[in-house]
Amino acid sequence: MELMNIARVRWACRRGMLELDVLFQPFVDSQYETLSDTDKQTFIDLLACEDPELFAWFMGHEVCPDPALREMVNTVRGRPQP
């Protein structure tokens, strides 16, 4: 598995919504490098989702249907998986 380099991950974190930017940028700066390769790929997969979906998941308006992405949403939000 070939992961994105950190500069590309940081660039992918730049979103069209400030609410998402303030979640993703600090997470990448403080925690991304500590993730396993599998979790890094899951985070990259999460970044491939559309902003409206991400906003709904992170704000708790909807639950992400994919269990791995849902767990990553909780990780980024700083909340343990129930």
N, CA, C and O atoms as a GROMACS GRO file, in nm:
protein
  328
    1MET      N    1   0.085  -0.117   0.000
    1MET     CA    2   0.000   0.000   0.000
    1MET      C    3   0.090   0.124   0.000
    1MET      O    4   0.178   0.139   0.085
    2GLU      N    5   0.068   0.210  -0.097
    2GLU     CA    6   0.145   0.334  -0.104
    2GLU      C    7   0.059   0.449  -0.053
    2GLU      O    8  -0.043   0.483  -0.112
    3LEU      N    9   0.103   0.508   0.055
    3LEU     CA   10   0.029   0.617   0.116
    3LEU      C   11   0.070   0.750   0.057
    3LEU      O   12   0.180   0.764   0.003
    4MET      N   13  -0.019   0.848   0.069
    4MET     CA   14   0.015   0.985   0.029
    4MET      C   15   0.122   1.039   0.122
    4MET      O   16   0.125   1.004   0.240
    5ASN      N   17   0.208   1.123   0.069
    5ASN     CA   18   0.303   1.187   0.159
    5ASN      C   19   0.230   1.294   0.241
    5ASN      O   20   0.120   1.336   0.205
    6ILE      N   21   0.290   1.336   0.348
    6ILE     CA   22   0.224   1.425   0.444
    6ILE      C   23   0.184   1.558   0.381
    6ILE      O   24   0.082   1.616   0.419
    7ALA      N   25   0.263   1.608   0.288
    7ALA     CA   26   0.228   1.735   0.223
    7ALA      C   27   0.098   1.722   0.143
    7ALA      O   28   0.015   1.812   0.143
    8ARG      N   29   0.081   1.610   0.076
    8ARG     CA   30  -0.043   1.587   0.000
    8ARG      C   31  -0.161   1.567   0.093
    8ARG      O   32  -0.272   1.610   0.063
    9VAL      N   33  -0.138   1.503   0.206
    9VAL     CA   34  -0.246   1.485   0.304
    9VAL      C   35  -0.288   1.623   0.358
    9VAL      O   36  -0.407   1.652   0.368
   10ARG      N   37  -0.192   1.705   0.391
   10ARG     CA   38  -0.224   1.841   0.440
   10ARG      C   39  -0.304   1.918   0.335
   10ARG      O   40  -0.400   1.988   0.367
   11TRP      N   41  -0.262   1.906   0.209
   11TRP     CA   42  -0.333   1.976   0.102
   11TRP      C   43  -0.477   1.922   0.090
   11TRP      O   44  -0.570   2.001   0.074
   12ALA      N   45  -0.496   1.791   0.099
   12ALA     CA   46  -0.629   1.731   0.088
   12ALA      C   47  -0.718   1.772   0.205
   12ALA      O   48  -0.841   1.766   0.195
   13CYS      N   49  -0.658   1.812   0.316
   13CYS     CA   50  -0.735   1.857   0.432
   13CYS      C   51  -0.794   1.995   0.413
   13CYS      O   52  -0.884   2.035   0.487
   14ARG      N   53  -0.746   2.068   0.316
   14ARG     CA   54  -0.800   2.202   0.289
   14ARG      C   55  -0.934   2.184   0.219
   14ARG      O   56  -0.939   2.140   0.104
   15ARG      N   57  -1.039   2.219   0.287
   15ARG     CA   58  -1.174   2.195   0.237
   15ARG      C   59  -1.243   2.326   0.205
   15ARG      O   60  -1.187   2.434   0.223
   16GLY      N   61  -1.364   2.314   0.157
   16GLY     CA   62  -1.444   2.433   0.128
   16GLY      C   63  -1.521   2.482   0.248
   16GLY      O   64  -1.589   2.584   0.240
   17MET      N   65  -1.512   2.411   0.359
   17MET     CA   66  -1.586   2.447   0.480
   17MET      C   67  -1.489   2.468   0.596
   17MET      O   68  -1.407   2.381   0.627
   18LEU      N   69  -1.500   2.582   0.658
   18LEU     CA   70  -1.415   2.614   0.773
   18LEU      C   71  -1.431   2.510   0.884
   18LEU      O   72  -1.333   2.474   0.949
   19GLU      N   73  -1.554   2.463   0.905
   19GLU     CA   74  -1.580   2.365   1.011
   19GLU      C   75  -1.496   2.240   0.993
   19GLU      O   76  -1.451   2.180   1.090
   20LEU      N   77  -1.475   2.198   0.867
   20LEU     CA   78  -1.394   2.080   0.840
   20LEU      C   79  -1.244   2.112   0.850
   20LEU      O   80  -1.166   2.031   0.899
   21ASP      N   81  -1.207   2.230   0.803
   21ASP     CA   82  -1.067   2.270   0.814
   21ASP      C   83  -1.019   2.269   0.959
   21ASP      O   84  -0.909   2.223   0.987
   22VAL      N   85  -1.101   2.320   1.050
   22VAL     CA   86  -1.058   2.328   1.190
   22VAL      C   87  -1.056   2.192   1.258
   22VAL      O   88  -0.999   2.178   1.366
   23LEU      N   89  -1.115   2.092   1.196
   23LEU     CA   90  -1.104   1.954   1.246
   23LEU      C   91  -0.982   1.884   1.187
   23LEU      O   92  -0.903   1.824   1.259
   24PHE      N   93  -0.968   1.893   1.056
   24PHE     CA   94  -0.866   1.815   0.987
   24PHE      C   95  -0.724   1.866   1.008
   24PHE      O   96  -0.634   1.787   1.036
   25GLN      N   97  -0.702   1.995   0.996
   25GLN     CA   98  -0.566   2.048   1.005
   25GLN      C   99  -0.499   2.014   1.139
   25GLN      O  100  -0.387   1.962   1.139
   26PRO      N  101  -0.563   2.044   1.252
   26PRO     CA  102  -0.499   2.009   1.380
   26PRO      C  103  -0.477   1.858   1.397
   26PRO      O  104  -0.377   1.815   1.454
   27PHE      N  105  -0.571   1.778   1.347
   27PHE     CA  106  -0.556   1.632   1.357
   27PHE      C  107  -0.433   1.587   1.280
   27PHE      O  108  -0.353   1.509   1.332
   28VAL      N  109  -0.417   1.635   1.158
   28VAL     CA  110  -0.301   1.595   1.078
   28VAL      C  111  -0.172   1.642   1.145
   28VAL      O  112  -0.074   1.567   1.151
   29ASP      N  113  -0.172   1.763   1.194
   29ASP     CA  114  -0.052   1.816   1.257
   29ASP      C  115  -0.013   1.742   1.384
   29ASP      O  116   0.106   1.727   1.413
   30SER      N  117  -0.111   1.696   1.460
   30SER     CA  118  -0.079   1.637   1.590
   30SER      C  119  -0.086   1.485   1.596
   30SER      O  120  -0.020   1.423   1.679
   31GLN      N  121  -0.167   1.422   1.509
   31GLN     CA  122  -0.189   1.278   1.527
   31GLN      C  123  -0.167   1.190   1.405
   31GLN      O  124  -0.146   1.070   1.419
   32TYR      N  125  -0.172   1.247   1.286
   32TYR     CA  126  -0.166   1.163   1.165
   32TYR      C  127  -0.044   1.072   1.163
   32TYR      O  128  -0.057   0.953   1.133
   33GLU      N  129   0.072   1.125   1.195
   33GLU     CA  130   0.196   1.045   1.189
   33GLU      C  131   0.196   0.929   1.289
   33GLU      O  132   0.272   0.834   1.271
   34THR      N  133   0.114   0.936   1.392
   34THR     CA  134   0.110   0.828   1.491
   34THR      C  135   0.015   0.715   1.452
   34THR      O  136   0.012   0.611   1.517
   35LEU      N  137  -0.063   0.735   1.345
   35LEU     CA  138  -0.159   0.632   1.302
   35LEU      C  139  -0.087   0.515   1.236
   35LEU      O  140   0.022   0.530   1.181
   36SER      N  141  -0.150   0.399   1.243
   36SER     CA  142  -0.099   0.284   1.168
   36SER      C  143  -0.118   0.312   1.018
   36SER      O  144  -0.194   0.401   0.981
   37ASP      N  145  -0.050   0.237   0.934
   37ASP     CA  146  -0.067   0.255   0.790
   37ASP      C  147  -0.212   0.232   0.748
   37ASP      O  148  -0.263   0.301   0.660
   38THR      N  149  -0.277   0.136   0.810
   38THR     CA  150  -0.418   0.108   0.778
   38THR      C  151  -0.504   0.229   0.814
   38THR      O  152  -0.590   0.269   0.736
   39ASP      N  153  -0.481   0.286   0.932
   39ASP     CA  154  -0.559   0.402   0.973
   39ASP      C  155  -0.525   0.525   0.888
   39ASP      O  156  -0.613   0.606   0.861
   40LYS      N  157  -0.400   0.538   0.847
   40LYS     CA  158  -0.366   0.648   0.756
   40LYS      C  159  -0.445   0.636   0.626
   40LYS      O  160  -0.496   0.735   0.575
   41GLN      N  161  -0.454   0.514   0.574
   41GLN     CA  162  -0.530   0.493   0.450
   41GLN      C  163  -0.678   0.521   0.473
   41GLN      O  164  -0.744   0.577   0.385
   42THR      N  165  -0.730   0.484   0.587
   42THR     CA  166  -0.870   0.513   0.618
   42THR      C  167  -0.893   0.662   0.624
   42THR      O  168  -0.995   0.711   0.576
   43PHE      N  169  -0.799   0.736   0.683
   43PHE     CA  170  -0.811   0.882   0.688
   43PHE      C  171  -0.809   0.940   0.547
   43PHE      O  172  -0.887   1.030   0.516
   44ILE      N  173  -0.720   0.890   0.462
   44ILE     CA  174  -0.714   0.935   0.323
   44ILE      C  175  -0.846   0.904   0.252
   44ILE      O  176  -0.896   0.986   0.175
   45ASP      N  177  -0.901   0.786   0.278
   45ASP     CA  178  -1.031   0.750   0.220
   45ASP      C  179  -1.140   0.846   0.268
   45ASP      O  180  -1.228   0.884   0.192
   46LEU      N  181  -1.132   0.884   0.394
   46LEU     CA  182  -1.228   0.980   0.449
   46LEU      C  183  -1.218   1.114   0.376
   46LEU      O  184  -1.319   1.177   0.347
   47LEU      N  185  -1.096   1.156   0.347
   47LEU     CA  186  -1.077   1.283   0.278
   47LEU      C  187  -1.132   1.281   0.136
   47LEU      O  188  -1.156   1.387   0.077
   48ALA      N  189  -1.152   1.162   0.080
   48ALA     CA  190  -1.208   1.151  -0.055
   48ALA      C  191  -1.360   1.172  -0.057
   48ALA      O  192  -1.419   1.184  -0.164
   49CYS      N  193  -1.422   1.176   0.059
   49CYS     CA  194  -1.566   1.196   0.068
   49CYS      C  195  -1.601   1.342   0.041
   49CYS      O  196  -1.517   1.431   0.053
   50GLU      N  197  -1.725   1.364   0.005
   50GLU     CA  198  -1.773   1.499  -0.025
   50GLU      C  199  -1.793   1.580   0.103
   50GLU      O  200  -1.828   1.524   0.207
   51ASP      N  201  -1.772   1.710   0.095
   51ASP     CA  202  -1.785   1.798   0.211
   51ASP      C  203  -1.922   1.789   0.280
   51ASP      O  204  -1.926   1.782   0.403
   52PRO      N  205  -2.034   1.787   0.206
   52PRO     CA  206  -2.163   1.778   0.276
   52PRO      C  207  -2.178   1.650   0.360
   52PRO      O  208  -2.234   1.653   0.469
   53GLU      N  209  -2.126   1.539   0.307
   53GLU     CA  210  -2.129   1.414   0.384
   53GLU      C  211  -2.044   1.427   0.510
   53GLU      O  212  -2.088   1.395   0.620
   54LEU      N  213  -1.922   1.475   0.491
   54LEU     CA  214  -1.830   1.491   0.604
   54LEU      C  215  -1.890   1.583   0.710
   54LEU      O  216  -1.886   1.552   0.830
   55PHE      N  217  -1.946   1.693   0.667
   55PHE     CA  218  -2.007   1.787   0.760
   55PHE      C  219  -2.117   1.718   0.841
   55PHE      O  220  -2.122   1.733   0.963
   56ALA      N  221  -2.204   1.644   0.774
   56ALA     CA  222  -2.314   1.575   0.842
   56ALA      C  223  -2.260   1.473   0.943
   56ALA      O  224  -2.314   1.461   1.052
   57TRP      N  225  -2.156   1.400   0.907
   57TRP     CA  226  -2.099   1.300   0.997
   57TRP      C  227  -2.032   1.365   1.116
   57TRP      O  228  -2.052   1.323   1.230
   58PHE      N  229  -1.951   1.467   1.091
   58PHE     CA  230  -1.876   1.530   1.199
   58PHE      C  231  -1.964   1.612   1.292
   58PHE      O  232  -1.932   1.626   1.410
   59MET      N  233  -2.072   1.666   1.242
   59MET     CA  234  -2.163   1.745   1.325
   59MET      C  235  -2.268   1.657   1.393
   59MET      O  236  -2.348   1.706   1.472
   60GLY      N  237  -2.269   1.528   1.361
   60GLY     CA  238  -2.361   1.435   1.425
   60GLY      C  239  -2.502   1.436   1.367
   60GLY      O  240  -2.594   1.383   1.428
   61HIS      N  241  -2.519   1.496   1.248
   61HIS     CA  242  -2.650   1.498   1.185
   61HIS      C  243  -2.683   1.364   1.120
   61HIS      O  244  -2.800   1.328   1.108
   62GLU      N  245  -2.580   1.291   1.079
   62GLU     CA  246  -2.595   1.159   1.018
   62GLU      C  247  -2.484   1.069   1.071
   62GLU      O  248  -2.383   1.116   1.122
   63VAL      N  249  -2.505   0.938   1.056
   63VAL     CA  250  -2.404   0.841   1.094
   63VAL      C  251  -2.343   0.786   0.966
   63VAL      O  252  -2.415   0.745   0.875
   64CYS      N  253  -2.213   0.786   0.959
   64CYS     CA  254  -2.143   0.731   0.843
   64CYS      C  255  -2.175   0.582   0.831
   64CYS      O  256  -2.162   0.508   0.928
   65PRO      N  257  -2.218   0.536   0.713
   65PRO     CA  258  -2.255   0.396   0.698
   65PRO      C  259  -2.136   0.299   0.697
   65PRO      O  260  -2.153   0.180   0.725
   66ASP      N  261  -2.017   0.348   0.666
   66ASP     CA  262  -1.899   0.262   0.662
   66ASP      C  263  -1.835   0.257   0.800
   66ASP      O  264  -1.798   0.360   0.855
   67PRO      N  265  -1.822   0.138   0.858
   67PRO     CA  266  -1.769   0.127   0.995
   67PRO      C  267  -1.628   0.182   1.012
   67PRO      O  268  -1.599   0.247   1.112
   68ALA      N  269  -1.540   0.158   0.916
   68ALA     CA  270  -1.402   0.207   0.929
   68ALA      C  271  -1.399   0.360   0.922
   68ALA      O  272  -1.328   0.424   1.000
   69LEU      N  273  -1.475   0.417   0.830
   69LEU     CA  274  -1.480   0.563   0.820
   69LEU      C  275  -1.546   0.623   0.943
   69LEU      O  276  -1.504   0.727   0.993
   70ARG      N  277  -1.650   0.556   0.993
   70ARG     CA  278  -1.719   0.603   1.113
   70ARG      C  279  -1.623   0.606   1.232
   70ARG      O  280  -1.625   0.701   1.311
   71GLU      N  281  -1.541   0.504   1.245
   71GLU     CA  282  -1.442   0.501   1.353
   71GLU      C  283  -1.341   0.614   1.337
   71GLU      O  284  -1.299   0.675   1.435
   72MET      N  285  -1.301   0.642   1.212
   72MET     CA  286  -1.205   0.751   1.188
   72MET      C  287  -1.269   0.886   1.219
   72MET      O  288  -1.202   0.974   1.272
   73VAL      N  289  -1.396   0.903   1.186
   73VAL     CA  290  -1.466   1.027   1.222
   73VAL      C  291  -1.457   1.046   1.373
   73VAL      O  292  -1.426   1.156   1.420
   74ASN      N  293  -1.484   0.941   1.449
   74ASN     CA  294  -1.476   0.950   1.595
   74ASN      C  295  -1.334   0.978   1.643
   74ASN      O  296  -1.314   1.051   1.740
   75THR      N  297  -1.237   0.921   1.576
   75THR     CA  298  -1.097   0.945   1.612
   75THR      C  299  -1.060   1.091   1.590
   75THR      O  300  -1.000   1.154   1.676
   76VAL      N  301  -1.098   1.144   1.474
   76VAL     CA  302  -1.067   1.284   1.444
   76VAL      C  303  -1.139   1.376   1.541
   76VAL      O  304  -1.084   1.477   1.584
   77ARG      N  305  -1.261   1.342   1.574
   77ARG     CA  306  -1.338   1.423   1.670
   77ARG      C  307  -1.286   1.409   1.812
   77ARG      O  308  -1.326   1.484   1.901
   78GLY      N  309  -1.196   1.311   1.834
   78GLY     CA  310  -1.140   1.291   1.966
   78GLY      C  311  -1.231   1.215   2.058
   78GLY      O  312  -1.221   1.224   2.180
   79ARG      N  313  -1.321   1.139   1.997
   79ARG     CA  314  -1.416   1.060   2.077
   79ARG      C  315  -1.393   0.912   2.051
   79ARG      O  316  -1.370   0.872   1.937
   80PRO      N  317  -1.399   0.832   2.155
   80PRO     CA  318  -1.382   0.688   2.136
   80PRO      C  319  -1.500   0.627   2.062
   80PRO      O  320  -1.612   0.677   2.069
   81GLN      N  321  -1.472   0.519   1.992
   81GLN     CA  322  -1.576   0.446   1.921
   81GLN      C  323  -1.668   0.379   2.022
   81GLN      O  324  -1.620   0.312   2.114
   82PRO      N  325  -1.801   0.396   2.008
   82PRO     CA  326  -1.892   0.330   2.104
   82PRO      C  327  -1.895   0.180   2.083
   82PRO      O  328  -1.966   0.109   2.154
   0.00000   0.00000   0.00000
